[in-house]
Amino acid sequence: MPAEDTNTRAWHIYGRRQLARAYTPPIPDQLGWTPWEGTGPGAEILGDVAGRRVLDIGSGAGHHAVHLAQAHGAHVTGIELSPTQHERATRAHADVNGVEFVQAHVAEYLAAAEAFEAAYAIGTLAFIDPHRSLPALRDGLRPGAPLILSLLHTDLHGSGPSTEVAPREQMILLRDDPPLPTQMWVLAPQLWEDLLTEYGFRVETIELFPHPDESASVIQQLIRARRLPDRPARVSSRPRSTRAPAAHAAVGVGAILLGEQGILLGRHHRGTLELPGGSVEAAGESFEDAVVRELTEETGLIARTGDVELLGTLVDHVEGVLRVTVGALVHTWRGQPATRPDESVGDWAWYPLDQLPDGLFVCSAQILTAWRPDLPIDHPPAHFTAFAPAT
């Protein structure tokens, strides 16, 4: 069964069970983006929504939409695919001013609706293929409109997010009934940022909120994005021929993380000590994206592309192959470094700059001396071209 059909069935059953219980969630005093009261911001991250048309994606029982209308003066449309969830909302809140509830798929609804001035989804957008939902939201929002998404990052079993755009099974847990299997797109923050950027949004922040109980593994991510202005007409380009260019270079990145105890280095299984880093992937990956990806894959640390400052390129030759290495300084990260399974570098540790170990990998040594020429490190020569400071 296709993923979205599985989810439609699950939420239909869920809504039917809640109707049978006659359960209606109370109207919250504050818009909550996580399942835990008092964790995270409120409706202020949507901006001033008084008098503005706001879309609640996957509105469920309708209590969030009613809060925005009554407490903030928004004109809210709650869009809900499940007929039973839609029935819950209309039974309880059909007469609330400033709120309307629509039963439809959000992508199909937005194709014919007037553009909205803001949109949000609390735990719901992950049940829709982002390659379907995000372009529909781009077309259904006005330029500059905020899009706020609350999404699962790590589940109660400790399963972290995926690095590929594919759904996986997650359960809807019910107190007195068997769990309902669903298919969710539980994606890494960088992957959500890449998708949103691809479909015409600018990501402003991504925050991670762990469960208040430190023994629980659940982590929620909150993404604040904004719909970009429509692009003007573009100048075209085309390849010179259908043949690929001759491969003659290896391109990689290396990341400097400077903490209170020094810089982060790991040991390769061949013995060299190295900065986090690796090869840039061929499928259109930027240097910043490569730094963030390699950092997560090798150490488990999480950073955003906005945390990455590119220092410049180092060029040398190894047995006839042109080697291009881009050094980067990562200003902010989350987590603690740890050895990752199936990675060639591990045993991560912090080294003071005045106590650097012998046996540094050549590329790491080159990056460090390009960053700090005063460091007493020997390595083969490389041509360094510094990048201009970001403006």
Secondary structure, DSSP 8 states (H G I E B T S, - for coil): --HHHHHHHHHHHHHHHHHHHT------SS--SSSSTT-S--GGGG---TT-EEEEET-TTSHHHHHHHHHH--EEEEEES-HHHHHHHHHHHTT-TTEEEEES-HHHHHTTS--BSEEEEES-GGGS-HHHHHHHHHHHB-TT-EEEEEEEEE-TT----BSSS--EEEEE--SSS--EEEEE--B-HHHHHHHHHHTTEEEEEEEEEE-SSTT---EEEEEEEEE------------S-SS-----EEEEEEEE-EETTEEEEEEETTS-EE-SEEE--TTT--HHHHHHHHHHHHH--B--GGGEEEEEEEEEEETTEEEEEEEEEE---BS-----TT-SEEEEEEE-GGG--S-B-HHHHHHHHHH-TTS-------EEEE-----
